[in-house]
Amino acid sequence: MTTRTASWLPLSPGERAVALEVLVQGPLSRTELARRLNLSPGSLTRLTKPLIESGLLIETAGDAAFLEVRQGRPSQPLDIVAESSSFIGFKITEDMVYGVVTTLRSEIVHRYDRPLTTHDPDEVAGVLGEMTAELARTHPRLAGIGIGVGGLVQDRAVVGESAFLQWRDVPLAELVEERTGLPVVVENDVAALVEAETWFGAGRGLDRFVVLTIGAGIGYGLVLGGKRVPFAEEDRGFGRHWIVDPHGPLTPDGERGSAVSLLTISSIRYQIRAATGRDLTYEDILALAAAGEPMASRVIDEAARALGILVAQIANFAMPQKILLAGEGVGLIDVAGTTVTETIRTHRHPLASPVDLETKVSDFHDWARGAAVLAIQVLVLGAAQV
């Protein structure tokens, strides 16, 4: 069905370290690369030669600032051949599949979405296969597929449990590989987004970094030593038992006064519907709150305080250099950002450093891009333990 890119040679640990450093930080001069990896010039030459021969690395033209003298002649910086291969990333929601095609450096070059009218695993895999075939017509050098799913994912291949898809033990990677002929990596969607932001986004180069997402649910990802820390609840509905206000609202999802009951889009809509009988969109509720409508203002203000408490508690205990707030619910900041900021300050020590809180207006294509990054990590670099 698809045209496969030429395979790279299996990477040794040393080659993988070189390729990863250039991928994330490049282009880099050989001197800088050797310094970063604590390698001798001879060892670096030995490791980079097969990477250049396989087409993964290239000597770039660079500019005068990059050129260095190496054994009596100018040496050019090394870089990844970002366009040498393309990767597909899919994000599966309850009613849509969001797809992207990225380069090796995760730049999105194409978006392609399809409605999802069934949750039958075989039919969902069929939709992904059809989308892949369509994308392959214009992107012939496809190297692999990454799929992000909300729920428990095992061995980056099997969806152990997904509540919104009503799946248990679905071998999604195998089903999609059968239909596409491409290698497939499946991962929890929040974990995939965290990996993408750590490698290519807001967390690039940081030792301690946190991603907090608000929207359909609440997602949390912690990065320590530049690596994501796996934990059980990231796959099982983070925030349902994180009690922010024990006297807070009781909603169908999450414990009373939990982060989920206060902050998720569905809970905010539920509170407005229960109080007014009106079934409003999240955007409508934000607009009413911005205009000063009492009920919407109250619900959004409570959500903003809950967000401020979460951010402050994360900062107090994890001590990250930066917290990235992302997801489809970040419009809350535009309406009630002052409340969030004041709440953070109230729940931090007066002498504590200000929280570096970065807000990213994101959509489901960012989540799909995260899945593509997982494919790059596993399928190109062989970084199975990333």
KANOR-V118320 format. One record per run of one state. SS is the DSSP state (hx for helix, st for strand, lp for the rest). FROM is the first residue (numbers start at 1). TO is the last residue. If there is no record, write none. Layout:
BEGIN
{{SS/FROM/TO} {SS/FROM/TO}}
END
This chain:
BEGIN
{{lp/1/3} {st/4/4} {lp/5/12} {hx/13/25} {lp/26/27} {st/28/28} {lp/29/29} {hx/30/37} {lp/38/40} {hx/41/53} {lp/54/56} {st/57/59} {lp/60/67} {st/68/70} {lp/71/72} {st/73/75} {lp/76/77} {st/78/80} {lp/81/81} {hx/82/84} {lp/85/85} {st/86/92} {lp/93/95} {st/96/102} {lp/103/107} {st/108/115} {lp/116/120} {hx/121/138} {lp/139/141} {st/142/149} {lp/150/151} {st/152/154} {lp/155/157} {st/158/162} {lp/163/166} {st/167/170} {lp/171/171} {hx/172/180} {lp/181/183} {st/184/188} {hx/189/200} {lp/201/207} {st/208/214} {lp/215/217} {st/218/224} {lp/225/226} {st/227/228} {lp/229/231} {hx/232/235} {lp/236/242} {st/243/243} {lp/244/257} {st/258/258} {hx/259/263} {lp/264/264} {hx/265/276} {lp/277/281} {hx/282/290} {lp/291/293} {hx/294/318} {lp/319/321} {st/322/326} {lp/327/330} {hx/331/346} {lp/347/356} {st/357/359} {lp/360/363} {hx/364/380} {lp/381/386}}
END
